[in-house]
Amino acid sequence: MENKQSKEGQSAEWISTWSRFIRQKPLSHAPQHETGSDIIEQVLEAIQQGDSCISASSEQAETLNDLVVSVADIEQQIAPFVFDEQRLYLYRYWALEQSLAQQVARLKQQKIAAVDISAYPHLLTDEHQIQALSMVAKQGLNIITGGPGTGKTYTLARIIALLNQAMPNIRIAMAAPTGKAAQRMKEALQNSLNDEKLQDLVTDALKQLNPITIHRLLGLGSNAQPRFHAQQPLPYDVIVIDEASMLDLNLATMLLSAVPDHARVILLGDADQLAAVDVGSVLADLQQVPALAENRVHLRNSRRFKQDALIGKMAQFIQVQQPNQNAAALLEKFAEQVVHPSEIKSITLTAEMEDQLQLEYLPINMSKQSDRTQYYDKLMFGYQHYIEGLKSYLTADEPELCIAEVVKLFDDYRILTAIRHGALGLSQLNMQIEQRLLEALSLHMSKQGDWYVGRPVMMTYNDYQLGLSNGDIGICFKRSRDGQSQFEVYFPSLEKWVPATRLPKSIETAFVLTIHKSQGSEFTHVAVVLDEAAKNLLSKELLYTAITRAKKVVSLLADVDALLQSLTLRTSRKSGLLDKINNLLNC
């Protein structure tokens, strides 16, 4: 909590300093109202929360004098702030919204050669999936949404198989916001393409499709300028973007600007998940534009979670809750309809197991170390299979043959938390899990510097020299080269080995992920930690995103008040994108 408060204090100090700076010469030559400082700070604070603008009256905007320009005068004047239809923006975000709205309108209005799908009525039976196929067959801009297990990738496999059949020499690109999401997309797509119903349609080229990150697709380099843009569009006929809920305003604008006029673009995602870490909630905004009703389909029938599946029930429960409910009544309803609180226990994962939910409430006072140790131990339960896999690797005559199994076992389980600092935050939990893993393997190995066999690590920024992206996760192994043994990290999403000595010092241990960083990933078993210190950050979208990362098991370790907030508080981001698109399409 202390770290969180410190960060908030530093942020407030920065905002205040920037506000004072921008109101001085040479940036401003007019007398400034003190009220103007408050307005500037409100805009900056809103941006930190992911909003692109704030609501403001013309009188409030006028207090900024020459620091603000109205939309009517935008061609003749330039200023740091823009006032547009009772919204006040930093110029950068107004310009991004304007550009993105224009790109959406362009893609909506472009003429696409329709594809005849009438010869393949047997490929899909779900009415919503059939609707999605029909939509993509006849238009350029396509938005396909749905919760976990509703068949987004299953439907996509059939869409691209038919497009590939109908359009000779078709060029298809697939991308996702993170390396892990791209890897999962690849695995799910290949599984779907192996369906017997598709064998007459699937070519070797389709089987070799390799999803990449959006940054790699656009050719974004260290200068943050894309190789592909409006003047040099992407050389593809179909562009598929998975996990579109993670698209922020800037990335979405760069992406759609690079889509050529003749191409189909398909956005896949779950609009109920967390919005992007940066400014904007593009997918949620596109879902609300009336003029795009023909450009989107929502898949409804979940195949991952059966009708009585507990994780599916919990996801539905979260979605329908309203704010300002009686706390005791809500917890009772949650216990009756979803899961009774008990104690987190070790669970053996099997291929055919039914899904399971565990819920344990944290005590009100966790100030003593002894109080926390038992919870660290319980969160360690899920990594026991991983430890056994590492033992096999460390004692094997041919350890290279064990690497694939170790990677699989690691991906069976992950701990997710809402915060980075505190007793149950990312940093402390990673340290505690690391200590327990090293102790369990002490007879077979030891830590050398920062490195040891089995250390999972995650990139925290894009490294273009190494070819690694923010969010890429790898596992450390020991390999022999030229008779010498050294630590090397294997990144499964890229099928790439990198010597540990070449990786940046800022790389993070990844036994535990923040819920934001887990987007685009799936694990067999997920442990979700909702600490009291995280209350200000919690929302329905955060909890929904966390539990839907799990395919079979969710272990929920939660403060009661934190859980209540996660069940009732829906976040929304302030944006003018919806209105801008409407204005362009309805004119």
C-alpha positions in Angstrom: 0.0 0.0 0.0 2.9 2.3 0.8 4.4 1.8 -2.7 1.0 2.4 -4.3 0.6 5.7 -2.4 4.1 6.7 -3.3 3.4 6.1 -7.0 0.2 8.1 -6.8 2.0 11.0 -5.1 4.7 11.0 -7.8 2.0 11.0 -10.5 0.2 13.9 -8.9 3.4 15.9 -8.6 4.2 15.3 -12.2 0.7 16.4 -13.3 1.0 19.6 -11.3 4.5 20.4 -12.6 3.4 19.8 -16.3 0.3 22.0 -15.7 2.4 24.9 -14.4 4.9 24.5 -17.3 2.4 24.5 -20.1 0.7 27.7 -18.9 3.9 29.7 -19.2 5.7 31.4 -22.1 6.5 30.5 -24.8 3.7 27.9 -24.8 1.1 30.5 -23.7 1.1 34.2 -24.1 -2.3 35.0 -22.6 -3.2 35.5 -18.9 -4.2 32.2 -17.4 -7.1 31.6 -15.0 -6.3 29.5 -11.9 -9.3 27.4 -13.0 -7.4 26.5 -16.1 -4.8 24.7 -14.0 -7.6 22.5 -12.5 -9.0 21.7 -15.9 -5.5 20.7 -17.3 -4.9 18.5 -14.3 -8.3 16.8 -14.8 -7.4 16.0 -18.4 -4.1 14.5 -17.5 -5.5 12.5 -14.7 -8.2 11.2 -17.0 -5.6 10.1 -19.6 -3.8 8.1 -16.8 -7.1 6.3 -16.2 -7.4 5.4 -19.9 -9.9 8.2 -20.9 -9.2 10.1 -24.1 -11.0 13.2 -22.9 -13.1 14.8 -20.1 -16.6 16.3 -20.2 -16.3 20.1 -20.1 -18.4 23.2 -20.8 -17.5 26.0 -23.2 -16.9 28.2 -20.2 -14.5 25.8 -18.7 -12.6 25.4 -22.0 -12.4 29.2 -22.3 -10.4 29.4 -19.1 -7.5 27.9 -21.0 -7.3 30.9 -23.4 -4.7 30.3 -26.1 -4.0 26.8 -24.9 -7.2 25.5 -26.4 -8.7 25.5 -29.9 -12.2 24.6 -31.0 -12.9 22.1 -33.7 -14.3 24.8 -35.9 -10.9 26.6 -35.9 -8.6 23.5 -35.9 -7.5 24.1 -39.5 -6.4 27.7 -38.8 -5.0 27.3 -35.3 -3.0 24.9 -33.2 -3.0 24.4 -29.5 -2.2 21.7 -26.9 -5.9 21.2 -26.1 -9.0 20.7 -28.4 -12.6 21.4 -27.4 -15.0 19.3 -29.4 -18.8 18.8 -28.6 -18.5 19.3 -24.8 -15.3 17.2 -24.6 -11.9 18.5 -23.8 -8.9 16.6 -25.2 -5.1 16.8 -25.4 -4.6 17.4 -29.2 -2.8 14.0 -29.6 -5.8 12.0 -28.5 -8.4 14.2 -30.4 -6.3 13.6 -33.5 -6.1 9.9 -32.9 -9.8 9.6 -32.5 -10.4 11.6 -35.6 -8.0 9.5 -37.6 -9.4 6.2 -36.3 -13.0 7.3 -37.0 -12.0 8.1 -40.6 -10.3 4.7 -41.0 -13.4 2.9 -39.6 -15.7 4.8 -42.0 -13.3 4.0 -44.9 -13.3 0.3 -44.2 -17.1 0.3 -43.6 -17.8 1.9 -47.0 -15.2 0.1 -49.1 -16.5 -2.3 -51.8 -15.4 -5.9 -51.4 -16.0 -8.7 -53.9 -18.5 -11.0 -52.3 -17.6 -14.7 -51.8 -20.2 -17.4 -52.6 -20.5 -19.7 -49.6 -23.7 -21.5 -50.6 -21.8 -24.7 -51.5 -20.7 -25.3 -47.9 -23.8 -25.3 -45.7 -22.4 -28.2 -43.6 -19.4 -26.3 -42.2 -21.3 -24.5 -39.4 -24.5 -25.3 -37.5 -24.6 -22.5 -34.9 -26.7 -19.6 -36.2 -24.4 -16.9 -34.9 -21.4 -18.6 -36.4 -23.2 -18.9 -39.7 -24.0 -15.2 -39.5 -20.3 -14.4 -38.9 -19.3 -16.4 -42.0 -21.9 -14.7 -44.1 -20.8 -11.3 -42.9 -17.1 -11.8 -43.8 -18.1 -13.2 -47.2 -19.6 -9.9 -48.3 -17.8 -7.0 -46.6 -14.5 -5.6 -45.5 -14.9 -4.5 -41.9 -15.9 -7.4 -39.6 -16.1 -7.6 -35.8 -16.7 -11.0 -34.2 -17.1 -11.0 -30.4 -17.9 -13.6 -27.8 -17.1 -15.0 -24.4 -14.6 -17.8 -23.8 -15.4 -21.0 -25.7 -18.0 -19.5 -28.0 -16.0 -20.7 -31.0 -14.3 -17.5 -32.3 -11.3 -19.4 -33.6 -13.4 -22.4 -34.7 -15.5 -20.0 -36.8 -12.4 -18.2 -38.0 -10.9 -21.4 -39.3 -13.9 -22.0 -41.5 -13.9 -18.4 -42.7 -10.3 -18.4 -43.9 -10.7 -21.9 -45.4 -13.6 -20.7 -47.6 -11.8 -17.4 -48.5 -8.7 -19.4 -49.4 -10.8 -21.7 -51.6 -12.6 -18.8 -53.3 -9.7 -16.5 -53.8 -6.6 -17.9 -55.5 -3.2 -16.7 -54.1 -5.0 -15.0 -51.2 -2.6 -13.4 -48.7 -3.6 -13.8 -45.1 -2.0 -12.2 -42.0 -2.9 -13.0 -38.4 -1.8 -11.0 -35.4 -2.4 -10.4 -31.7 -1.4 -7.7 -29.3 1.1 -10.0 -27.4 3.4 -12.9 -28.2 1.6 -15.2 -25.8 -1.8 -14.3 -27.4 -0.3 -15.0 -30.9 1.0 -18.3 -29.7 -2.4 -19.3 -28.3 -4.1 -18.2 -31.5 -1.7 -20.4 -33.6 -2.4 -23.4 -31.4 -6.2 -22.9 -31.5 -6.2 -22.2 -35.2 -4.2 -25.3 -36.1 -6.5 -27.5 -34.0 -9.5 -26.1 -35.8 -8.0 -26.5 -39.2 -7.4 -30.2 -38.5 -11.2 -30.8 -38.4 -12.2 -33.5 -40.8 -14.9 -31.3 -42.3 -12.2 -28.9 -43.5 -9.8 -31.3 -45.1 -10.9 -30.7 -48.6 -10.4 -26.9 -48.1 -7.3 -26.7 -46.0 -4.0 -26.2 -47.9 -0.4 -26.4 -46.8 -0.3 -22.6 -46.9 -3.1 -22.4 -44.3 -1.4 -25.0 -42.1 1.7 -22.8 -42.1 0.0 -19.6 -41.1 2.0 -18.1 -38.2 0.3 -15.4 -36.1 2.6 -12.7 -34.9 2.4 -9.6 -32.7 0.7 -6.5 -34.1 4.0 -4.6 -33.6 5.8 -7.1 -35.8 3.0 -7.0 -38.4 3.2 -3.2 -38.7 7.0 -3.3 -38.6 7.2 -1.0 -35.6 10.8 -0.2 -34.8 12.6 1.5 -32.0 11.5 4.9 -33.3 7.8 3.9 -32.8 7.1 4.6 -36.5 5.5 1.7 -38.4 6.9 0.4 -41.7 3.4 -0.1 -43.0 0.9 2.8 -43.0 -1.7 4.6 -45.2 0.9 5.4 -47.9 2.5 1.9 -47.7 -0.4 -0.5 -46.8 0.1 -4.0 -45.5 0.5 -6.5 -48.4 -2.4 -8.7 -47.4 -6.0 -9.5 -48.6 -7.2 -10.7 -45.2 -6.0 -9.3 -41.9 -7.1 -11.0 -38.7 -6.6 -9.5 -35.2 -7.2 -11.6 -32.1 -7.8 -10.2 -28.6 -9.0 -6.9 -30.1 -10.2 -5.7 -26.6 -6.5 -5.0 -25.9 -6.3 -2.5 -28.8 -5.6 1.0 -27.5 -6.3 4.2 -29.5 -2.8 4.6 -30.9 -2.3 1.0 -31.9 -5.8 0.7 -33.5 -5.2 3.8 -35.5 -1.9 2.6 -36.8 -3.4 -0.8 -37.6 -6.5 0.3 -39.5 -4.6 3.0 -41.4 -2.3 0.3 -42.8 -5.2 -1.9 -44.1 -5.4 -1.6 -47.9 -8.7 -0.7 -49.6 -9.2 -4.1 -51.1 -8.6 -6.1 -47.9 -10.9 -7.7 -45.3 -10.1 -7.0 -41.7 -11.5 -9.3 -39.0 -11.4 -8.2 -35.3 -11.9 -11.0 -32.8 -12.4 -10.4 -29.1 -14.4 -10.3 -25.9 -15.8 -6.9 -25.2 -16.4 -7.8 -21.5 -12.7 -8.1 -20.9 -10.4 -5.4 -19.7 -9.8 -2.5 -22.1 -6.3 -1.7 -23.2 -3.7 -0.6 -20.7 -3.1 2.6 -22.7 -5.8 5.2 -23.7 -9.0 4.0 -25.3 -11.4 1.1 -25.3 -11.7 0.7 -29.1 -13.6 -2.6 -29.2 -16.2 -1.5 -26.7 -16.7 1.7 -28.6 -17.1 -0.1 -31.9 -19.7 -2.4 -30.3 -21.9 0.6 -29.6 -21.9 2.3 -33.0 -25.4 1.8 -34.5 -24.1 2.3 -38.1 -21.8 -0.8 -37.6 -24.6 -3.2 -36.7 -24.1 -5.1 -40.0 -20.4 -5.3 -39.4 -20.5 -7.2 -36.1 -21.7 -10.5 -34.8 -21.7 -11.7 -31.2 -21.2 -15.4 -30.6 -23.3 -16.6 -27.7 -23.1 -20.4 -27.2 -20.1 -21.5 -25.1 -18.6 -24.9 -25.8 -15.8 -24.6 -23.4 -18.2 -24.2 -20.5 -21.2 -26.5 -20.4 -24.5 -25.2 -19.2 -23.7 -26.2 -15.6 -20.0 -25.5 -15.7 -18.8 -23.5 -12.7 -16.4 -21.1 -14.4 -19.1 -20.3 -17.0 -21.6 -19.7 -14.2 -19.2 -17.4 -12.4 -18.5 -15.4 -15.6 -22.3 -15.0 -16.1 -22.8 -14.1 -12.5 -20.2 -11.3 -12.7 -21.8 -9.9 -15.9 -25.3 -9.5 -14.5 -24.6 -7.9 -11.1 -25.6 -4.3 -10.5 -24.0 -1.7 -8.2 -25.2 -0.7 -4.8 -26.3 -4.2 -3.7 -26.6 -5.3 -0.1 -23.1 -6.8 0.7 -24.3 -9.7 2.8 -27.1 -10.7 0.4 -24.7 -10.6 -2.6 -22.1 -12.8 -0.9 -24.9 -15.2 0.1 -26.1 -15.3 -3.5 -22.6 -15.8 -4.8 -22.1 -18.8 -2.4 -25.4 -20.4 -3.4 -25.1 -19.9 -7.2 -21.3 -20.1 -7.8 -19.1 -21.4 -5.0 -19.1 -21.7 -1.2 -16.1 -20.2 0.6 -13.8 -22.9 2.1 -10.0 -23.4 1.8 -7.7 -23.6 -1.2 -6.4 -27.2 -1.7 -4.1 -29.0 -4.1 -5.8 -30.2 -7.2 -4.6 -32.8 -9.6 -5.2 -31.9 -13.2 -6.6 -34.5 -15.6 -7.6 -34.4 -19.2 -11.3 -35.3 -18.6 -11.8 -33.5 -15.3 -14.9 -31.3 -14.6 -14.1 -27.7 -14.0 -13.7 -26.6 -10.4 -13.9 -23.4 -8.4 -12.2 -22.8 -5.0 -12.8 -19.7 -2.8 -10.9 -18.8 0.3 -11.4 -15.5 2.1 -8.4 -13.6 3.4 -8.5 -12.5 7.1 -9.1 -8.8 7.7 -5.7 -8.3 9.4 -2.7 -9.8 7.5 0.0 -7.7 9.1 2.0 -10.6 10.5 4.4 -12.6 8.3 3.1 -15.9 9.8 -0.3 -15.0 8.7 0.9 -14.7 5.1 3.1 -17.8 4.9 0.2 -20.2 4.7 -1.2 -18.4 1.7 2.1 -18.4 -0.1 2.2 -22.1 0.5 -1.3 -22.6 -0.9 -0.6 -20.6 -4.0 2.5 -22.9 -4.5 0.2 -26.0 -4.8 -0.4 -25.4 -8.5 3.3 -25.5 -9.3 4.0 -29.0 -7.9 3.6 -30.6 -11.3 6.0 -28.0 -12.8 8.6 -28.9 -10.1 8.3 -32.6 -10.9 8.8 -31.8 -14.6 12.0 -29.8 -13.7 13.3 -32.7 -11.6 12.9 -35.0 -14.6 14.7 -32.5 -16.8 17.6 -32.0 -14.3 18.1 -35.8 -13.9 17.5 -36.9 -17.5 20.3 -38.3 -19.6 19.0 -36.3 -22.6 17.4 -33.2 -20.9 16.6 -31.6 -24.3 13.8 -34.2 -24.7 12.1 -33.0 -21.6 11.8 -29.3 -22.6 8.5 -29.5 -24.3 6.9 -31.2 -21.3 8.4 -28.6 -18.9 6.9 -25.8 -21.1 3.5 -27.6 -21.1 3.5 -28.1 -17.3 4.4 -24.4 -16.7 1.5 -23.3 -18.8 -0.9 -25.5 -16.8 -0.9 -23.0 -13.9 -0.5 -19.3 -13.3 -1.1 -16.9 -10.4 -2.8 -13.7 -11.3 -2.9 -10.5 -9.1 -4.3 -7.0 -9.5 -1.3 -5.1 -8.1 2.4 -5.1 -8.3 3.3 -4.1 -4.7 2.4 -5.2 -1.2 2.3 -8.6 0.6 0.1 -10.2 -2.1 1.3 -8.1 -5.0 3.3 -9.3 -8.1 6.8 -8.6 -6.7 6.4 -10.3 -3.4 4.5 -13.3 -4.7 7.1 -14.0 -7.4 9.8 -13.9 -4.8 7.9 -16.3 -2.5 7.2 -18.8 -5.3 10.8 -18.6 -6.4 12.1 -19.3 -2.9 9.8 -22.4 -2.6 10.8 -23.7 -6.1 14.5 -23.3 -5.3 14.1 -25.1 -2.0 12.2 -28.0 -3.6 15.0 -28.4 -6.2 18.0 -27.7 -4.0 19.3 -31.2 -4.4 19.5 -30.8 -8.1 20.5 -27.2 -8.8 21.2 -23.8 -7.3 20.6 -20.2 -8.3 23.5 -18.4 -10.0 23.1 -14.6 -9.9 19.6 -14.0 -11.1 19.3 -17.2 -13.1 18.4 -20.8 -12.4 16.8 -23.7 -14.4 13.0 -23.2 -14.5 13.0 -19.5 -14.0 10.2 -18.1 -16.1 10.7 -14.5 -17.4 8.7 -11.9 -19.2 9.8 -9.1 -21.4 8.6 -5.7 -20.2 9.3 -3.8 -23.4 9.8 -4.3 -27.1 13.4 -5.2 -27.9 13.8 -5.0 -31.7 17.4 -6.2 -31.7 16.5 -9.4 -29.9 13.2 -9.8 -31.7 11.3 -9.9 -28.5 8.0 -8.1 -27.6 6.6 -6.7 -24.4 4.8 -9.6 -22.7 6.8 -12.5 -24.4 7.4 -15.2 -21.8 10.3 -17.7 -21.7 11.8 -20.3 -19.5 15.4 -20.6 -18.5 17.3 -23.9 -19.2 20.9 -24.9 -19.1 22.4 -25.9 -22.4 25.8 -27.0 -23.6 27.5 -25.2 -26.4 31.0 -25.9 -27.6 31.6 -27.9 -24.5 30.5 -25.2 -22.1 27.3 -25.0 -20.2 25.3 -21.8 -20.1 21.8 -20.5 -19.2 19.5 -19.9 -22.2 15.9 -18.9 -22.2 13.4 -20.6 -24.5 10.5 -18.5 -25.8 7.8 -20.9 -26.9 5.7 -18.3 -28.8 8.7 -17.6 -31.0 10.4 -21.1 -30.8 13.5 -19.0 -30.1 16.5 -19.5 -27.7 18.2 -16.4 -26.3 21.3 -16.6 -24.0 20.4 -15.3 -20.5 23.4 -12.9 -20.6 21.8 -11.1 -23.6 18.4 -10.4 -21.9 17.8 -7.0 -20.2 18.2 -6.6 -16.5 14.6 -5.3 -16.4 13.2 -8.7 -17.4 10.7 -9.9 -14.8 10.2 -13.3 -13.2 6.8 -14.6 -14.3 5.4 -17.2 -11.9 2.9 -14.5 -11.2 1.3 -12.1 -13.7 -0.8 -9.0 -13.3 -4.3 -9.7 -14.6 -3.7 -7.1 -17.3 -0.6 -8.9 -18.6 -2.5 -12.2 -18.6 -4.9 -11.1 -21.4 -4.6 -13.3 -24.4 -3.4 -16.2 -22.4 -5.1 -19.4 -21.2 -4.0 -21.8 -18.5 -5.6 -25.0 -17.2 -5.6 -23.7 -13.6 -5.6 -20.1 -12.5 -5.2 -18.7 -9.0 -6.6 -15.2 -8.7 -5.5 -13.0 -5.7 -7.7 -10.1 -4.8 -5.9 -8.2 -2.0 -7.4 -5.5 0.1 -4.7 -3.1 -1.1 -6.1 -3.6 -4.7 -9.6 -2.4 -3.9 -9.2 0.9 -5.9 -8.1 -1.0 -9.0 -10.8 -3.7 -9.0 -13.7 -4.0 -11.4 -16.0 -6.5 -13.0 -13.9 -6.5 -16.1 -10.8 -7.3 -14.1 -12.3 -10.3 -12.3 -14.0 -11.5 -15.5 -10.8 -11.4 -17.4 -8.9 -13.2 -14.7 -11.3 -16.2 -14.3 -11.8 -16.6 -18.0 -8.0 -17.3 -18.4 -8.8 -20.7 -16.8 -9.9 -23.7 -18.8 -10.6 -26.1 -15.9 -9.8 -24.7 -12.4 -10.0 -21.3 -10.6 -8.7 -20.9 -7.1 -9.8 -17.5 -5.8 -8.0 -16.0 -2.8 -9.8 -12.8 -1.9 -10.4 -10.1 0.6 -14.2 -9.9 1.1 -14.5 -6.2 0.3 -12.2 -6.6 -2.7 -14.4 -9.4 -4.1 -17.6 -7.3 -3.5 -16.1 -4.5 -5.6 -15.0 -6.9 -8.3 -18.6 -8.2 -8.6 -20.4 -4.9 -8.8 -18.1 -2.1 -10.2 -18.2 -1.7 -14.0 -15.6 0.6 -15.5 -16.2 2.8 -18.5 -13.9 5.0 -20.4 -14.7 8.5 -21.6 -14.3 8.7 -25.4 -15.7 10.6 -28.3 -14.9 7.9 -30.8 -18.4 6.5 -31.0 -19.9 10.0 -31.9 -17.1 10.7 -34.4 -17.8 7.4 -36.3 -21.5 8.0 -36.2 -21.1 11.5 -37.6 -19.0 10.3 -40.5 -21.3 7.3 -41.4 -24.6 9.1 -41.0 -23.7 12.3 -43.0 
